[in-house]
């Protein structure tokens, strides 16, 4: 989605403006297709994810009322792939399937962004997935400051997702949407009308044990709000959930001891491409379960895992990814921000 910060989250919006689509022609299919998140009330409008091209119904795609499926025409201008599991040595691929015999479609930068399409429409059905709830107890001090129009400093410590990896603004592609930390800061500024400073210490490839090692640097920033966002790389390394919990709890405790008035948000990660050999479908919900045990005064949990998983079940991972394996696209970064901002409702 591409709405500016402050707009309604996906589970409340009456109209979607960026339902992402990655078209694939599966074996036995006459034409490539992709699934919308919801059944539209009327013909959806399709544009290139960059916003630079508008596509025409009948000429580029077809849609049947009552359906979530968009099908490309033989002469469509919309990009598509005939396969996403590729022979070894294929361009734009990575040797990382579970059986080790094929490659996965993969690309950093704006490779996926250039091939994705955004659909805009009014849904004919209501959101039936998980709905993030406000956590006033966990964010009491921060909310009081924001309501009093006091400036706050937000500190983020996480992995590549938290650096804004593969967001169009990060890779220099239109429409220039920044990663979720910037969207959260912008959303708080817009909602509360006060100054929000953002400091991001996140580094790609890192995990929770590394985060613990950064706490001397982190407390030196003296933040008012501290976002801890690990899990993707921990899961890929099969890090035990109990140890993950202890590391996150340690980071939160060190920050609260040094900065007693600092609230903490623990961000539960998106899931990875299940075809990827380093994906850990069993660990993402296990990590979430561990994080939820930490909830309490001064500590909230942003459950991205559940919302992301529900959307992936209705669509496909390649609709939501920025690199094919473990990074979100613009829609995914917007989703991260929406879940985090919902804690302040």
C-alpha positions in Angstrom: 0.0 0.0 0.0 1.1 3.5 -0.7 -1.1 5.8 1.5 0.7 8.5 3.4 1.4 7.9 7.1 -1.7 8.6 9.2 -4.1 6.9 6.8 -6.2 3.9 8.0 -4.4 0.6 8.3 -5.2 -2.2 5.8 -7.7 -3.9 8.2 -9.7 -0.6 8.5 -9.4 1.1 5.1 -12.5 1.2 2.9 -10.4 1.1 -0.2 -7.1 -0.6 -1.0 -4.6 1.5 -3.0 -1.7 -0.9 -3.3 -2.6 -4.6 -3.2 0.6 -6.1 -4.5 0.6 -8.7 -7.3 3.4 -10.8 -8.8 2.2 -12.7 -11.8 3.2 -16.3 -12.4 2.2 -18.6 -15.2 2.0 -22.0 -13.5 2.5 -25.3 -15.3 -0.7 -26.1 -17.2 -2.0 -22.5 -17.0 -2.8 -20.8 -20.3 -2.0 -17.4 -18.9 -0.2 -15.9 -15.9 -2.4 -14.9 -13.0 -2.3 -13.5 -9.4 -4.7 -13.2 -6.5 -6.0 -10.1 -4.9 -6.3 -9.9 -1.1 -10.1 -9.4 -1.3 -12.9 -9.7 -3.8 -13.4 -6.2 -5.3 -16.8 -4.5 -5.6 -15.9 -3.4 -9.1 -13.2 -3.6 -11.7 -9.8 -3.0 -9.9 -7.3 -0.5 -11.3 -3.9 -1.9 -12.0 -0.6 0.1 -12.2 3.1 -0.8 -12.2 4.4 -0.8 -8.6 6.6 2.2 -9.6 3.4 4.1 -10.5 4.8 4.9 -14.0 2.4 2.7 -16.0 -1.4 2.2 -15.9 -2.8 -1.1 -17.3 -6.0 -1.5 -19.2 -8.7 -4.1 -18.5 -9.3 -6.2 -21.6 -6.0 -5.2 -23.1 -3.6 -6.2 -20.3 -5.7 -8.2 -17.9 -9.2 -9.7 -17.2 -11.2 -10.0 -14.1 -14.5 -11.7 -13.4 -16.9 -10.1 -10.8 -16.9 -12.1 -7.6 -13.4 -13.3 -8.1 -10.0 -12.5 -6.5 -8.1 -13.7 -9.6 -6.5 -11.4 -12.1 -5.5 -13.1 -15.4 -3.2 -11.6 -18.0 -4.1 -11.4 -21.7 -1.8 -12.9 -24.3 -0.6 -9.5 -25.3 -0.4 -8.0 -21.8 2.3 -5.4 -21.0 2.3 -6.7 -17.4 5.6 -8.5 -16.4 5.2 -12.2 -15.4 7.3 -15.3 -14.8 6.8 -18.8 -16.2 8.5 -20.4 -13.2 9.9 -19.4 -9.9 11.8 -22.5 -9.1 14.7 -22.3 -11.6 17.5 -24.6 -12.9 20.9 -24.1 -11.4 22.8 -21.3 -13.0 19.8 -19.3 -13.9 20.1 -15.5 -13.8 18.3 -13.7 -10.9 18.3 -16.8 -8.7 19.9 -18.2 -5.6 20.8 -21.8 -4.8 18.6 -22.1 -1.8 15.7 -24.5 -2.3 15.1 -27.1 0.4 15.9 -30.0 -1.9 19.1 -28.3 -3.2 18.2 -29.2 -6.8 16.8 -25.9 -8.0 17.3 -22.2 -7.5 14.8 -19.7 -6.2 14.0 -16.5 -8.0 15.9 -13.8 -6.1 17.1 -10.3 -6.5 18.1 -7.3 -4.3 17.7 -3.7 -5.2 14.4 -3.1 -7.1 14.4 -6.3 -9.1 11.1 -7.5 -7.6 9.6 -4.0 -7.3 10.0 -3.6 -11.1 8.0 -6.7 -11.8 5.2 -6.2 -9.3 1.8 -4.5 -9.9 -0.4 -2.6 -7.5 -4.2 -3.0 -7.6 -6.6 -0.4 -6.3 -10.2 -1.2 -5.4 -13.0 -1.2 -2.8 -13.3 -4.6 -1.2 -16.6 -6.4 -1.3 -15.7 -8.4 1.8 -14.6 -7.4 5.3 -11.2 -8.0 6.9 -11.3 -11.4 8.7 -7.7 -11.7 9.7 -5.9 -10.8 13.0 -6.5 -7.2 14.1 -3.7 -5.6 16.1 -4.8 -4.0 19.3 -3.7 -0.9 21.2 -1.3 -1.5 24.2 -1.8 1.5 26.4 -0.1 -0.1 29.4 3.0 -1.0 27.4 3.3 2.5 25.9 1.8 4.6 28.7 4.8 7.0 29.1 5.3 7.5 25.3 1.6 8.1 24.7 1.5 10.7 27.5 4.5 12.5 26.0 2.9 12.5 22.5 -0.4 13.7 23.8 1.4 16.5 25.6 3.1 17.5 22.3 6.5 16.7 23.8 9.2 15.7 21.3 10.4 12.1 21.5 13.4 10.1 20.3 12.7 6.7 18.7 15.6 4.2 18.5 15.4 1.1 16.3 17.7 -2.0 16.7 17.2 -4.8 14.3 18.2 -6.7 11.2 18.1 -5.8 7.5 14.3 -5.5 7.5 14.7 -2.7 10.0 17.2 -0.9 7.7 14.4 -0.5 5.2 15.8 -3.2 2.9 14.1 -3.3 -0.5 11.6 -0.5 0.2 11.4 1.6 -3.0 12.8 4.7 -1.2 15.8 2.7 0.1 16.7 1.4 -3.3 16.1 4.7 -5.1 13.0 3.6 -7.1 9.6 5.3 -7.4 7.4 5.9 -5.6 10.1 6.3 -3.0 8.4 4.8 0.1 10.8 4.5 3.0 11.3 1.6 5.2 9.0 0.9 8.2 11.0 2.8 10.8 10.6 6.0 8.9 6.9 5.3 8.3 6.4 4.8 12.0 8.2 8.1 12.9 6.1 9.9 10.2 2.9 8.3 11.4 3.5 9.5 15.0 4.3 13.0 13.8 1.2 13.1 11.8 -1.1 11.6 14.4 0.1 13.6 17.4 1.5 16.7 15.8 4.8 16.7 17.6 8.5 16.3 16.8 9.8 12.7 16.5 13.5 12.0 16.1 14.5 8.7 14.6 17.8 6.9 15.2 18.4 3.5 13.5 21.2 1.2 14.6 20.0 -1.8 12.6 22.4 -3.8 10.5 21.7 -6.4 7.8 22.3 -10.0 8.7 22.2 -9.6 12.4 20.4 -11.4 15.2 19.3 -11.1 18.8 22.7 -12.1 20.3 24.3 -9.3 18.3 21.6 -7.0 19.6 22.6 -7.7 23.2 26.1 -6.7 22.3 25.0 -3.3 21.0 23.2 -2.3 24.2 26.0 0.0 25.4 25.7 2.0 22.2 21.9 1.8 22.3 21.5 3.2 25.9 23.9 6.0 25.0 21.2 7.3 22.6 18.9 7.9 25.6 15.7 7.1 23.6 12.1 7.6 24.7 10.9 4.7 22.7 13.0 1.6 21.8 12.1 -0.8 19.0 13.7 -4.3 19.2 13.2 -6.1 15.9 15.0 -9.4 15.4 13.9 -12.9 14.5 14.4 -13.5 10.8 18.1 -14.3 11.0 17.7 -16.0 14.4 15.1 -18.4 12.8 17.4 -19.0 9.8 20.1 -20.1 12.2 17.6 -22.3 14.2 18.2 -20.3 17.3 16.1 -21.8 20.2 13.0 -19.7 21.1 13.9 -19.7 24.8 17.3 -18.2 24.0 15.7 -15.7 21.6 13.3 -14.6 24.4 16.2 -14.2 26.9 18.1 -12.0 24.5 15.2 -9.8 23.8 14.3 -9.6 27.4 17.9 -8.7 28.2 17.9 -5.9 25.6 14.7 -4.5 27.1 15.9 -4.8 30.7 19.2 -3.1 30.0 17.4 -0.2 28.3 14.8 0.2 31.0 17.5 0.1 33.7 19.5 2.9 32.0 16.5 4.9 30.8 13.5 4.2 33.2 11.2 6.4 31.2 11.8 4.6 27.9 9.0 2.3 26.6 9.9 -0.7 24.5 8.3 -2.3 21.5 9.3 -5.9 20.5 8.5 -6.5 16.9 7.6 -10.0 15.8 9.1 -10.7 12.4 7.5 -11.4 9.0 7.9 -15.0 7.7 10.3 -16.0 5.0 9.6 -17.8 1.7 8.8 -21.4 2.7 10.6 -22.8 -0.3 13.9 -21.2 0.9 16.2 -23.6 2.7 16.8 -21.2 5.5 13.1 -20.5 6.2 11.8 -21.7 9.6 8.0 -21.8 9.5 7.9 -23.5 12.9 10.0 -20.8 14.6 8.3 -17.6 13.6 5.1 -18.3 15.7 7.3 -19.8 18.4 9.3 -16.5 18.6 6.0 -14.6 18.7 4.7 -16.7 21.6 7.9 -16.0 23.5 7.6 -12.3 22.9 4.0 -12.2 24.1 5.2 -13.5 27.5 7.2 -10.2 27.9 4.2 -7.9 27.6 3.6 -5.6 30.5 4.0 -2.0 31.7 6.6 -0.3 29.5 6.8 -3.2 27.0 4.5 -3.8 24.0 4.6 -6.4 21.3 3.9 -5.6 17.6 2.6 -8.8 16.1 3.6 -8.6 12.5 3.9 -12.4 12.3 0.2 -13.1 12.5 -1.0 -10.4 10.1 1.7 -11.2 7.6 1.0 -14.9 7.7 -2.8 -14.4 7.2 -2.1 -12.3 4.1 0.4 -14.8 2.6 -2.2 -17.6 3.0 -4.6 -15.6 0.9 -2.1 -14.5 -1.7 1.5 -15.7 -2.2 4.8 -14.8 -0.8 6.1 -13.3 -4.0 3.4 -10.7 -3.9 4.8 -9.3 -0.6 8.5 -9.7 -1.0 11.2 -7.3 -1.9 13.9 -9.9 -2.6 12.2 -13.2 -3.0 13.3 -14.8 0.2 13.2 -12.7 3.4 12.6 -9.0 2.9 9.3 -7.1 2.5 8.4 -4.9 -0.4 6.6 -1.5 0.0 3.4 -3.2 1.0 5.3 -5.2 3.6 7.0 -2.2 5.1 3.7 -0.3 5.2 2.2 -3.4 7.0 5.0 -3.3 9.6 4.3 0.3 10.2 0.6 -0.1 10.5 0.9 -2.9 13.1 3.3 -0.8 15.2 1.2 2.3 14.9 -1.9 0.4 15.9 -0.3 0.0 19.4 -0.8 3.7 19.9 -4.5 3.8 18.9 
